[in-house]
Amino acid sequence: MSRPVRPVVALPPWLAHALRAQRGPVPWSAVTRGALAAGPLLLGAVLAGRTSLGVVAAIAAMLAGINDRPGSRRGSVRRLGVPALVGAVGLFGGTYAGDHLGAVPLTLVLTGLGLLAGGISAVGPVASAAGTQLLVAAAIGAGMPLPESGWARAAAYVAGAVWLLALRLALPTPGSLVGDFRFDGERDAVADVYDAVAELLDAVGTDRATARRAALTAALDHAQDALTGPRLRRYASSSSERRLHAQYAAALPLAEAATALAWAGETVAARASEGPRRLAAAVRDNTPTGPLPAPSRSAPALRALDDALLHAAEAFDRGKENRDLHTRRRTVKDLVRAVFGVGGREYGLRVALCFGASAGIAQALHHAQWYGQHAHWYWLPATAVFLVKPDLGPLVSRVLCRAAGTVLGALLFAGFAAVLPRPEGLIALVALSGALIPVATRHFAAQTAVVTVLVLALVMVGGEPQASVSRIGETLLACAIVLVVGHLPMPGQRGGGVRARLGAAGRAAYAYLAHVMRESDALDGGTGRGDRARRWTLRREAYRALAEARSAIALAAAELPALARHTKGADEVVATLERLVDATTACAVHLDDSGRLTARHTAQLTELLDELAEERDRAGLRIPDAPELRLAG
């Protein structure tokens, strides 16, 4: 007798997101850096008799450790260094504001700073991390009682972050001793692009093709970021770096051809993916490409794939530098649009309200001696800063994870504080927590628990008594503040972050389409070959903007229904935009092969543009109108 099938209970999106954690291998190199960062800095400061400066340096190293994600060494300079410098400015300003302003003026200053930091955070991930450190450091500077001046605190803060950055630049990662270890992050990123191309080719003609194309976009974004970090010289200065640049550039026509094959939907031979996989191995092991599979040239996209493979083999052998990495073009106008656009305004207003309200309430409780004899009112606004950040997850998910992580971390620290010797035991606890941060960042609750233990240990080493109970109370209060502010009605339309990302994606997709159509007109008129470099830049920008929009929509969909309803229908719009960009890529490949578009291509583009207009109007989303194009086959 068969057992009855139990119905599967689907969790609501806001709860499912709170329970979801990232997976992957343990980043041992980052764990090592974390163990060598905050703990040794604090130990050196204690031995030198400058404990308070050591606490500041350890806090900076902890915050830099949270931003220490996989990537290239050059990319880590911007990812870790820019937020640290901005945080030092916030610490300096917060120190002098706390020393010279009363409670009300200080609250107003911090509220204005929250408005600025929130708007800047809409620019991108690095700007968001910089805005977070600006506010956290300003709260610490204003509320942490330390004997040193603002300049000394800021210098210690920079020193703590620079120490972790120096570890990131100097220590090799596992498996990085092949060739020039300085470029191990870049090498892995470029190899991942070729692997992603191979996986997309394997998925052509199946229902996995869309997901594999998205994975290829993510791999290209990661490689682009890894190769375009800050440099002292304008161009690559070593043969290893020039070779990596050439290998990345050679992957772009492969990605274009694979996307065109996926759009056609006709299954390709299994050997089509062998070439990209061999190229991936050559990049990863820093070896020659070796023999590539025999060509198959029965269709325009297959001919483009084979031509791209031959071009890649030549580029691998020559290693000639490609100076154009087809990076995203961010003009001053783009930055101003991000900061003062609908997304930046909404985010800035919410950050200002949360940060200002929590700072005001914290000071009121502090002056009412709710904290007892020790002053640490900065914990409440600092907690609110992390809670209000949408890039850490949906609002309710952040609140649940923060509350659970803080309670767990505070209880764990209370147990450790009861048995560990002081200060050596607490310093060891700081080092252990620093080592756990790279693993704990996979889930916000785990990260919160580890950071809570680390911070409580730091303040106790700095001379304050055990504060686990008050830490739990302040976190729950910050959760309540952010929940209330997060659901308050705001001027204009809600879902500003999603609307801003969709608008950027629409502009990028239309710019790419318009360029390909201009190429079609030029080729049809016999005026020459299209500008491939310009086309690849626009295609990269379009796919990157679409990926950012997709991420913002996924986070918005996991909010409570009261918030999620404001972006209903956005997923359909971005899916159609993705199909439009895929179809445009297929058109570009066909134009390179034959010089003109077929009726199928133009009909598909026309249908997608009409469908996009209907979905945009139905969802009430303001994205740009498609340009006037001549879609003639």
C-alpha positions, 0 to 999 in steps of 0.5 A: 500500500503506497503512502499518501504524499504529504503536501509541501508547505511553501514558506512565505518569501520573507521567511524563506530568505531569512533561512537561506544561506550561501554555500561554497568551500571555506575561503581559507585564505580569508580566514587566515587574514581574519585571524591575523588582523584584529587580534594581533592589532589589539595585542600590539596596542595592549602591549604598547599601552595604547589599548583604546587606539588598538580597539579603533584599529581592530574595529576598522579591520573587522569592517574591512574583513566584512568587505573582504570578498573573493576577487583580485588583489587590485580590486580589493584595494578599492573594495577595502580601501575606499570604505576605510578612508570614508570611515576615517572621515566619519570617525574624525567628524563624529568625534568633533561633533560629539565633543562640541555639539549638544544632543539636539544639534548632534542628532540633526548633524547625524540625520543629515549625514544619514541622508548623504550616505544613503543617497551615495549608497545607491551608486554601487556596492563599494559606495554602499560599503563606504556609506555604511562605514561613514555612518558607523564610524561617525556614531562611534566617534560621537559616542565612544569615550576615548582619550585620543583626539579625532586625528589620532582615532582616524589614523588608527582606523586607517591603520587597521584597514590598511593592515588587512589590505596589506595582508590581502596584497601580500599573502598568496592564496591556495593554488596561486603559485602558478605563474605570477601569484599577484594575479591569481584572482584575475586568473580564476575570474577569467577562467570562470568565464570560459567555464561559464561559456562551456556550461551555456553551450551544454545547456543550449536547447534545454530549460537550463539555458536561461540560468546558464546565460545568467551565470555567464553574465555574472562571470563576465561581471566578476572578471571585468571588475577583477581586471579593472581595479586601480593601478599606478600605471595606465596600462598593464605593466607585466607580461602576465597581466597583458596575457590575462587582458588578452584572454579576457578580451578573447572570451567576449566573442565566445560569449556572444556566439554562445548567447546567440546559440542559446537564443536559437534554441537548437541543441549543439554537439557536445564537442562544442563546449570542449574548446572553451573548457580547454581554454579555461584550463589553460588560463587557470594553469597558465599553460598553452591551449593545446589542440582545439576541437574540429570546427562545425560551421553549419550555422551563423552562430556556430561559425562565429563560435569557431572563429572566436575559438581560433581568435582565442587560440591566437590571443593566448599564444601572442598575449598581446595586451587589449587595452579596452576591457569594455568597462562600464561607462560611469559619467558624472551624470550617471552618478548624479542620477543614481544619488538624486534619482528615485532610488537614491532619494528613497534610500537616503530618506530612510537611512536618515530617518532610521539613523537620526531617530536611533541616535536621538533615542540613544542619546535620550536613554544615555542622558537618562542613565539607562546605560548605567555608569558606562556610555556606549550609546553609539551601538543603537545607531550603528545597529540601525545602519546595518539593518536599514541596508537593502543590499543585505537582504529584505527588511524583515529578513534583516531584522529577524537575522539581526535579532537572532544573531545578536541574542546568540552572540551576546549569550555566547560572549557572556559565557566566554567572559565568565571563564576567559582570562583578561585581557589575553583570553579576550584578545584570543577571542577577537582573533578567533572571531576575525577568522570566522567572519569570512565564513559567517558572511554567508548568512546575516544571522551568523555574521551578526553573532560573530561580530557581536562577540568580537565587538563585546570583547573589544569594548571589554578590553577597552575597559568597559564592563560586560554589556551583553544584556544592554546589547540585546536590548539596543538591538531589539530597539533598533529592529523596532525603529527600522521596521516602523520607518521601513513601512512608513509612507514616503513621498513619491512611488515606493520601490525606488531602488527597483525602479531606478535599476529597471530604468538603467537596464532599459536605457542600456538595453535600448542603447545596445539595440540601437547600436546593432540596428545602426550596424545593420543599416551601415552593412546594408548600405555597404558602408563597412564593418560594424564597431565590434569593440563598441558593441561589446561594451554596450552588450556588457553594460546591458547585461550587467544592468539587467543582473543588477535589476534582477538582484534588486527585484529578487530582494523586493519580492522577498519583502512583506506583502505590504512592500512587495506589492509596489514592485509587482510585475517588475520580474516580467519586465526584466525577463522581457528585457533580457530576452530583448538583449539576447535577441539583439546579440543573436542579430549582431552575430548574424550581421557579422556572418551575412551582413543583413537580418532575417525576417525572423530576427526583425519579427522577434525584436518587434514582438519583444518591444511590443510585449515590453511596452505592454508589461511596463504599462501594466505594471506601472513602471517608469522605464524609458520608451524604446527608440524609434528603430527601422526594423527591416529585414 
